[in-house]
Amino acid sequence: MNAEARRGARVIDPYEMLNVEREADEAAIKAAYRKLAKSEHPDAGGDADRFAKMSACYELLKDPVRRKVYDDTGYDPQLAEPTDLKGLMVLESLVNDMILDEREPGSFDPVASLRRKLTDDILKARFHILELERHRGRVRKHIDRLGKRPEADVLGSMLRARTQSITDAIRASETQIQAIERAYSMLDGYSYEMEHVNDDEIELPKAAE
């Protein structure tokens, strides 16, 4: 992962989290973790989320392979923010399409294609939300217009359940849009070198005889 990608994904800095130098050896890292754990552990009044992140950082730095990968790339999937992970999952599926494209590299711009696909997906998701909101509005109007209801109110219960299902679908679409937007932002800074084609290499259509 290059510098642009590292800037695009927010990852916890394990050295900063444990307050150790990048050249720290295993003993120094273990000592720093134990010192912080005394005050950061939830049983000692520390924040559970922060302690979990601190422990994840320690697990990374004590693993020589993961630490080397992080030092070389500035990235580790287990230390990435949840939003970034969702964005990476969106990009991964599109990158697979890019790899499987049979066109000659340099004959098309795959980065621009990724951006167009993400933009289209955002528009489709927003349109889907509008449709769901309209549908939910119609269901709510039916509920408001129901007259005398029996004690069990089976019909009302069904309509209210349908409203909740639509609301859940809207939230899911909104979460998906956030993931797609994060994936799009991860493409910031990337460009793609196209194969230069001379004018005399372009084959013009033959004139009709």
Secondary structure by P-SEA (a helix, b strand, c coil): ccaaaaaabbbbcccccccccccccaaaaaaaaaaaaacccccccccaaaaaaaaaaaaaaacaaaaaaaaacccccccccaaaaaaaaaaaaaaaaaaacccccccccaaaaaaaaaaaaaaaaaaaaaaaaaaaaaaaaaaaacccccccaaaaaaaaaaaaaaaaaaaaaaaaaaaaaaaaaaaccbbbbcccccccccccccccc
